[in-house]
Amino acid sequence: MLTCPKYWGVLNPLWKLCSIGKRQSPIDIDPDKLLFDPFLKNLHIDKDKVSGTIENTGQSLVFRVDKESKYVLNITEGPLTYRYQFQEFYIHFGTDNNLGSEHKIQGYSFPAEKCLSMYYDDSN
C-alpha cells in the first residue's frame, strides 16, 4: 500500500503537485547549502495556554489542541506572510536509535523528530 508523502501525488489527482513540487517533505538538509539571512525577523508565538490531549500511538507521541479550547495559539511574523494556528505537535520515534525521523541531515536519520502542525488562519 502506498501511503507515504512520496506517493501522495499518485494517490489522488488533486494532490498531483505533491509529486512535482520542489519543497516537499521529507527532506535531506545539506548544511553546506544553507544561507544565513541577518535580516530575518523572529517568529511571534502567542503566549496563551491551550488545552489538549496527548496520545502515544506506538510510533508517535501526539499532542492535539482541543477544538473547544478557550484560546488558540497563533504563529506570525518572521518569514511568514500569514497567521498560522497551531493544531498539533508530535514526536516520531523508531524501534531503534537509527531510524525514527522523517527528515535527514546530510543523509543521517535520527532516533526521533519533533513536528509542529499548523494551518493558515484566514479568519482575521
N, C-alpha and C positions, 0 to 999 in steps of 0.2 A: 504494500500500500504506500502510495506517495503522499506524504503529509508535511515534509519539512519545507522551509521557506524556499529552498532551491527549486521546488516544483509548483509553487503557488500559481505561476502564470500558465501552467499546463492544466491545472485542476479546474479553473474557472476562467472563461473568456474575459470576464470583467476585470480579472487581475492580470491581464497579459503584460502590463508594464512591469510587473514584478520579475519577469524573465529577461527584460532588456534594460532595466534601469541601471544606473551607474553607482547608486548609493544604497545598495540593498544589503540586508542583514542575512547571514552573518558575514563579518568582515575579518580580514587579517591585516592588522595595523603594522605598518613599517615605520618605526620611529625616525629613520633617516629621511623620510619624505614628509614629515610633519613640519608645519610652518608656525612660527610664533607671531601672533598679532598683538603688539603692545597697546593698540587702541581698542581692543575688545573689552566691552563693559562686562561687569559682573552680572550674573543672573540674580533676579529678585525672587525669593520664595516667601510666600505669605507665612506668617508665624502662628496662624490659628491651629488649634489642636483638632484633629479629626478622629472619629471613632471608626472601628472596622473589625474585621475578623482575620485570624491567622489560621492557615491550613498547611499541613505537611502532606504533600501529595506522594511522597516517596522519591520524587525526582526534584522537587522544588519546595521551598518554604515560601508561602504566598501570603501577603497582607493585602486585603481588599477594603477600600473605603466603603462604609455603609452608605447606601443610596439615601437613607433618611438622616444622614449626618447633619447636624446643625450648621457646620461650617464646611467650606471647600478649601482646598489648598491649591492656589494658583501659582504658576511659574511664568515669569515675564522678564523682559529686558535682555541684557546680554546680546547674543546674536539673534534672539528670537524677535520676529516681527509681530507675532500674535500672542494672545494669552492662552496658556495651556493649563488644563485642570488635571491634577494628579488623580489617578484612578487606582493603581495598584503598584506594589513593589514585590519582586520575587527574587529568590536566590536559587539558581540552578545548581545542582551538585551531582556528581557522578558516583559510581560504585567504587571507584578507587581514586587515588590522588593524581592520576594522569589525564583524566577526562571529566568534564562537567560543564565547562564554559562553552557557549556557542561561538564566541569570538576568539580570535587568537592575536598574539603579538609576536611578530617575526616567526610565524608558524607554530608557536608554542601555545598549547592549551593549558588551562588552569583547572584546579580541582573544583572550583565554583565560580559563579559570576552573579553579580547583583544587577538587576534590570529595573528601570522605572517605566511604568506605562502611564502616558498622559494623552489627553485628547484636546483638540482645538476647541476652545470655548468661544462660540460666536454669539453668546447671549449679551455681551457688553459692547 
